Every structure is written in structure tokens, then in C-alpha cells.
Amino acid sequence: MANAWLHRLALTTAGTTLFLLFVGALVTSKGAGLTVPDWPTTFGHNMFLFPWARMVDGVFYEHSHRLVASGVGFLTLVMAVWLWLKEPRAWLRRLGIAALVLVIVQGIIGGLRVVWLEQDFAIIHAGLAQAFFALMVSMALFTSRAWREAPPGMLFSSLRQGEPAGSTMNTEEMTREAAAAGWTLFQWFCLAATLLIYVQSLLGAVIRHTGTGVVLHVLMALLVTLQIVALVLKALRIGEEAPVFRSLALFLGVLLLLQLGLGTASYAARFLTIGAAWQPGVTVAVTTGHVVTGALMLAVSVVMTLWAFRRLGAGRLPAMDGVVSERVPA
């Protein structure tokens, strides 16, 4: 039962972090990023005691962002302490501490952006936000019952490379062979997709805060699209033996189509004359949705990558202690 509640806490933290990304994107889309000129106070008030009556216009969005961020920080602290006291997997305990450090650093960078008015801090802040969300999604997966009870290092027949016809190798022998050979092509596809999506999110942050790098962002979008299409096709091939990959791949494909539409609309809203005729609310919705959808794509790709290494083996990577042999009840 304790493990189930820890998983619920991890899911809540991940969901709250996604909401924080939404609010942060809304702040940027509304141009309210520097509405509150001081930090960690708000117009000289304690952040948590700032009068609600003064939360209007841009102040509402910026101060709400700070409050939600504080909530994410508190949830991360609780999760890190819980993991340290109750979690038997040492690597997961250390990951909880890393998450706590990251959220503290993220808060400081966000505050320094306000105090020092450095544009570079805004880009770093946006990049760390995406990385932290990916980490929270990973924590939710690692604390799930499905992850704990999944058979690790299983090589699917459709991923065997170079196996002679009529081979009678058992699962254990095939797993050892896969580990010796290194990663499978599917694992490489998953990892490449995750890295490309994250780099694309960084380029998007550069555009949002500086207005430059559009051509590179468009070219990277093409590369991400090709990589995800290849990944989806590969995942569908092993769908019969691993339904989780098929489901995640189809979801990622749907998000890609949505993201391409939102990206095109965001470009039009900011750089084309047709966008000037749009209502402000439409522009805000499109640009904010573009950021959130990108975060969801990163999350799905991270989950698919982690499952690929969980189910197909880590190749030459060292095994995470306590994962292979554990059978922890929910």
C-alpha cells in the first residue's frame, strides 16, 4: 500500500509539473514574465501573503506561476524524503535527491531572471523546466507496479538481429547475446527521438525569448518528424509482442500531428501578416498549446525509451541495482 501511495504522489507531482509548464508558457505568451519586479518577494510582500485583490492582469499570471512552482517544489521535497526513508532501491533514492536539487536550482534561476533581467536565464529556465518534467514522469514510471514487476532484459523475436534460421536459443541465451552485442536498433531509435525532441524544445525556448533561430527550429522539426515516423513504424512491428510500445508510439504520432499544426499556427501568429488579424486569445492558446504539446511528446518519448531498456536489456550499460531481481508487492 505504501508503494501505491508513493506512486500516486509521483503521478501528482508529474501532473502538477505539467500544469506549471502550462502556466509558465501562458506567462510568456501573455508577455507577463517581468510583471512582478522583485524576488523572492512580490511587490515587497511575502510571496504567500500577497493580497489576492492585487492579482490582476499580468501580475495574476506571474504570481500564479510562482505559487504553482512553490507547490511543485513542496511535492518534490515530500517525495524525496519519502523515497529516502522507505524506498529500497538506492538508485531511486538518489534520483529523488537529484530531483529536489534540480527543482531548487530551477527556482533560483527563475528568480535571478527577474532580479538580473538576463535573457539567457529565461532560456535556461525553460530548458530545465522540460528536463524536470521528464524526470518527474520517469519517477512516476519507476514507482509504478508495472515497472517493478516487468520481466527485465527480455529480447523480442522481432528484434533479434543475425539469429540463424531454426535457432533454438532460449530467452536467457538470447538476452545474454543481446547484452554482448549492445543496444538494439529500437533502443537507439527511442533514445534519438528523446534527445531530438529535447533539443527542439530548447530551440523553441530561444525563439520564444529572442525571436531568433526560426530556420534552425523548422529544420529540426523536420528531423524530429522523420525520427518519430521511423520510431512509430518500428514500434508497430513489435506491437504483438510488446503492446506498450505500440500504444506509446501511436500516442506519440498523434501528438506529433497536433504539434506540427500548432507549430505552423505559432509561426503564422508571430511572423506572418495573417497572424496579426487573429484575436489575442487565439494566439495565446496556440503558442501555449505548442509548448505543452512539446512537453507531452518529450514525456512519451522518455517513457518509451525507459521501457525499451527495461524490457530489452541495457546492453553494455551497467544494470541498475535492485531492478532485475526485485519483486516488490504493490
Helices and strands as residue ranges (DSSP letters): H 2-30, G 47-49, G 52-54, H 57-86, H 90-116, H 119-142, H 145-149, G 157-159, H 171-181, H 185-210, H 214-237, H 243-271, H 273-276, H 280-312
